[in-house]
């Protein structure tokens, strides 16, 4: 999915949440409007995928009801990073660079890499 499609999907997911909350009475129009304004400000195109991955975790900082839309983005990004690290480590091990592979894994799991 290209960045613009992904951005639009996140916006659609958030709109669904807002609609559900408004219809059920769990949110008033003023809060929905504040959320919509924040989303439009933060997800203003054009954005790269990396920018989207950086912005997404901040969307539910003030508005916890958006976590349902944010968590899949965070999980997808984490899985992509994990896959890249695993591939890199496998190549290092295959090249006999076990110590370097161990160091890479240690850095990746400690959040320093």
C-alpha positions, -999 to +999 in steps of 0.1 A: +000+000+000+014+034-009+017+061+018-013+081+006-036+050+006-023+040+040-029+076+054-064+075+040-070+040+056-060+054+090-083+084+085-112+060+076-105+038+106-106+069+128-138+082+111-155+048+119-145+051+156-158+087+157-191+076+140-196+047+164-188+068+195-211+096+184-240+073+175-237+054+208-235+086+228-200+078+241-186+110+226-200+145+220-196+165+188-171+189+203-147+160+212-152+144+177-144+178+161-112+182+182-101+147+172-108+153+136-089+186+136-059+169+153-059+140+128-061+164+099-033+185+113-010+155+120-018+134+089-016+163+064-003+149+031+021+143+015+037+119+040+061+090+036+054+056+053+082+064+079+065+097+087+031+079+091+048+053+113+063+081+134+030+101+137+006+072+143+017+064+179+010+101+188-026+101+176-039+084+207-018+103+232-045+128+239-074+108+225-073+073+239-103+062+219-081+062+188-059+034+200-080+009+180-069+027+148-033+033+160-023-002+173-025-019+140-001+007+125+023+003+153+022-035+151+027-035+114+057-012+117+072-034+145+067-065+124+085-049+095+114-038+116+116-072+132+116-089+098+145-066+086+165-073+118+160-111+115+170-111+078+201-091+087+211-113+116+205-144+095+229-131+069+255-123+096+252-158+110+254-173+075+287-153+070+301-167+103+297-134+121+280-148+151+294-122+176+282-093+153+248-110+149+245-113+187+254-076+191+228-066+165+201-087+182+210-072+216+208-037+203+175-043+185+159-058+216+172-031+239+158-003+216+192+012+209+195+000+174 
